[in-house]
Amino acid sequence: MMMNFKNLDEFWAFYVSQHSKAATRRLHFLGTLSGLLCLLSSLFSGRWILLLLAPIIGYSLAWYSHFFIEGNVPATFGHPFWSFLCDLKMFALMLSGRMDKEIKRLGKRPLL
């Protein structure tokens, strides 16, 4: 089902609702971190195969969490660019310890 959003803020609220379980968010965090580390390793080592591994590792962990933990379809399928931006935002909020506060701000209750 394709949903239309007027802007990134509107999509962000939807994105957060699709990541209600802590395990889903944690696997996204690990996927994003792994992807970023592959990217950096590739740039510093010159091992370009790592560039191919970055999205494979990152998306594998994220999609696994949607299908087997969250029980929904990844937002990436309908809105790839906005999903990528929101994943980076969620990563930064988790890294800074502010994701639970953001979930509450949006009127959601973080599930453990």
C-alpha positions in Angstrom: 0.0 0.0 0.0 1.5 3.3 -1.1 1.0 6.2 1.2 1.4 9.8 0.3 3.2 12.2 2.6 3.3 16.0 2.2 6.8 16.4 3.7 9.6 14.7 5.5 8.2 15.6 9.0 5.0 13.8 8.1 6.9 10.8 6.9 9.0 10.8 10.0 6.0 10.3 12.2 5.0 7.3 10.0 8.6 6.0 10.0 8.8 6.1 13.8 5.4 4.2 14.1 6.9 1.4 11.9 9.8 1.0 14.4 7.8 0.6 17.6 9.8 -2.3 19.0 13.2 -1.7 20.6 14.7 -4.8 18.9 13.7 -3.3 15.5 15.4 0.0 16.3 18.5 -1.8 17.6 18.9 -3.9 14.5 18.5 -0.8 12.4 21.2 0.9 14.5 23.6 -2.0 14.0 22.8 -2.1 10.3 23.5 1.6 9.8 26.6 1.4 11.9 27.9 -1.6 10.0 27.1 0.1 6.7 29.0 3.3 7.7 31.9 1.3 9.0 32.1 -0.6 5.7 32.0 2.7 3.8 34.8 4.2 5.9 36.9 1.1 5.8 36.5 1.0 2.0 37.6 4.6 1.7 40.6 4.2 4.0 41.8 0.7 2.8 40.9 1.0 -0.9 39.0 -2.3 -0.7 36.1 -1.3 -2.9 34.3 -4.6 -2.3 33.3 -3.1 1.1 31.3 -0.5 -0.8 29.1 -3.3 -2.0 28.8 -4.8 1.4 27.7 -1.6 3.1 24.1 -1.6 1.8 23.8 -5.4 1.9 24.7 -5.6 5.5 22.7 -2.5 6.5 19.5 -3.4 4.7 19.7 -7.1 5.6 19.6 -6.3 9.3 16.9 -3.7 8.9 14.6 -5.8 6.7 15.0 -8.8 8.9 13.8 -6.7 11.8 10.7 -5.6 9.9 9.7 -9.0 8.6 10.5 -11.1 11.7 10.3 -8.7 14.7 8.1 -5.8 13.8 5.8 -7.7 11.5 5.5 -5.0 8.8 6.9 -4.1 5.4 10.0 -1.8 5.3 9.1 1.8 4.4 12.1 1.6 2.0 9.9 -0.2 -0.5 7.6 2.7 -0.9 9.8 5.7 0.0 13.5 4.8 -0.4 15.0 8.2 -0.1 12.9 9.5 2.8 13.5 6.1 4.5 17.2 6.5 4.2 17.1 10.0 5.6 14.9 8.9 8.5 17.2 6.0 9.2 20.1 8.3 9.6 18.0 10.6 11.8 17.0 7.6 14.0 20.6 6.5 14.1 21.7 9.9 15.4 18.9 10.1 17.9 19.7 6.6 19.2 23.4 7.5 19.4 22.6 10.6 21.4 20.1 8.8 23.7 17.2 10.9 22.5 15.1 8.4 20.5 12.8 7.4 23.3 12.1 11.1 23.9 11.3 11.5 20.2 8.9 8.5 20.3 7.1 10.0 23.2 7.0 13.5 21.5 5.2 11.9 18.6 2.6 10.4 20.9 4.0 6.9 20.7 5.0 4.7 23.6 8.4 2.9 23.1 8.0 -0.9 23.3 10.8 -2.8 25.0 
